[in-house]
Amino acid sequence: MSFLFLSKLLPLFIYPLGLASLLLVIALILAWKHSVWVPLPIGLALAVLLLTSNGWVSDFLVSSLEWKHLPTEELPKAEAIVILGGATKSAEAPRVMPDINEQGDRIIYGAKLYQEQKAPLIIVAGGRIQWYGWEQPESADMAELLEMMGVPKEVIIQEKNSLNTYENAVNVKKILVEKGIKRILLVTSAMHMPRSLSIFQRQGIEAIPAPTDFLVSKNYLEKINNSGQSIILNAIPEAENLETTTKVIKEYIGTLIYRLRGWL
């Protein structure tokens, strides 16, 4: 069983929804055995869901990652802009073109940086896992969308084979060496930036962080403290908060695994 498959499968038992589901399965088994311990896993499952779907918890965890590399007022120029994948949905019916997801800001921001003449080249990095039967790598989707935004096809370089952030860095480095590029602007989601930047720097790449896709802003945090109503509403469980908390946990787990493998 490949590392990639295990890396996708095992954390499901640590993520809030998977852990709560596992606890409820344990509760069912205990109930079948008429155990007096049935309330314990049920209570734990409820606590996990209430805690991780709480807006205050979610916002705190998100800012702990997103605010590590806040953008500077004026990004310096570089020799290339590197945009990491994870931002698109493939052009499968009924879609008539690649769609962008929540992380799609990566592509938009990369195009903006090019139009601001921050670098003469854009490298789009990302393949696709073949288990799902996708026909083209994500890099092709990103290139197509960049061209729609006015970026010339000849300045876009595709890295088509990487399936995780470590492979992004390793494969992009090969392109940089081949092109004689020393300095890049690294574009990815703010939450993903701490791990990504460390990996690229570990490869000896002079990468300048250019984060985007911020989920939490300082102004937003101020607004939710403006009244008692907003404070109470932010504490009510929401599926969106649960999803966001899961993303943060995924990043921290990824950081731990990458350290253990010597990639950071």
C-alpha positions, -999 to +999 in steps of 0.1 A: +000+000+000+015+033-011+025+062+012+002+084-008-028+062-001-020+058+036-015+095+039-050+100+026-066+072+046-052+071+081-059+108+091-096+102+084-096+086+119-081+118+134-102+144+116-132+155+136-160+139+115-141+106+111-132+105+148-168+112+159-181+085+135-155+060+149-166+069+185-203+063+176-194+029+160-177+020+193-209+032+212-230+009+190-208-021+197-209-013+235-247-010+233-249-044+215-229-058+244-251-040+270-221-022+284-225+006+310-198+026+291-221+035+261-225+071+272-187+077+272-180+074+234-213+092+226-203+121+249-168+122+234-182+122+198-205+151+208-177+170+224-155+166+193-182+179+170-192+208+192-156+219+197-144+217+161-175+233+146-173+263+169-164+295+151-140+307+179-120+275+178-120+275+140-109+311+137-081+307+162-067+276+146-069+292+111-051+324+121-024+303+138-013+292+103-025+320+080-008+348+099+027+333+099+036+348+066+015+379+062+020+397+028+043+427+026+031+460+012+053+455-019+065+421-030+099+422-046+105+410-082+116+375-090+125+353-120+094+332-118+060+328-101+052+293-088+016+285-083+008+253-063-021+231-073-052+222-054-072+250-068-093+235-097-119+209-106-114+191-139-135+199-169-157+168-166-193+169-178-214+188-171-186+213-166-176+230-199-142+242-185-121+238-154-138+252-123-120+268-095-126+259-058-120+278-026-083+277-033-088+292-067-075+325-055-040+310-061-045+312-098-061+347-098-033+361-076-006+344-097-021+361-128-022+394-110+014+392-100+024+384-136+004+414-148+022+436-122+054+424-139+067+407-107+082+379-128+084+370-165+074+333-161+047+313-143+053+277-132+020+258-124+027+227-103+003+199-099-006+165-112-036+143-104-041+110-086-048+083-112-072+064-089-099+088-098-094+084-136-088+121-144-076+126-179-053+156-175-031+170-147-042+200-127-013+220-142-031+219-175-063+233-159-044+261-142-026+269-175-059+271-193-074+295-167-043+317-167-046+321-205-082+331-201-070+358-177-046+372-203-014+354-194+005+344-227+008+307-232+045+309-239+053+322-204+035+293-186+055+262-177+037+231-165+049+207-138+025+178-144+037+150-121+036+161-085+010+146-062+019+164-030+037+195-017+070+177-014+069+165-050+059+201-060+091+214-046+114+186-059+099+188-095+099+226-096+135+227-085+144+206-116+127+232-138+145+260-119+179+244-124+172+238-161+161+274-166+188+289-144+162+305-121+173+314-086+145+334-071+107+327-071+075+340-057+057+311-041+019+314-044-004+292-024-032+295+002-021+313+034-030+282+055-008+261+033+021+285+031+041+276+063+045+240+052+050+248+015+076+275+022+096+253+045+097+225+019+108+247-009+135+263+012+147+228+023+152+221-014+176+252-015+151+273-034+150+311-027+113+313-023+095+345-013+061+338+002+031+353-017+001+340+003-035+343-008-069+327-001-071+341+035-100+326+053-098+349+084-091+386+083-083+409+112-114+430+103-136+400+105-123+391+140-130+426+152-166+425+138-175+392+155-166+409+188-188+439+182-220+426+199-233+399+221-254+386+193-224+381+170-204+364+199-232+340+205-238+332+168-201+325+163-203+298+190-231+279+173-220+248+155-217+251+118-206+227+091-184+253+075-164+257+108-160+219+110-146+218+074-122+247+082-110+231+114-104+199+095-082+217+070-061+231+098-057+197+114-047+184+080-020+210+077-006+202+112-007+165+105+010+171+072+037+191+088+044+164+114+045+136+088+068+157+065+092+164+095+093+127+103+102+119+067+129+146+067+112+168+041+111+199+063 
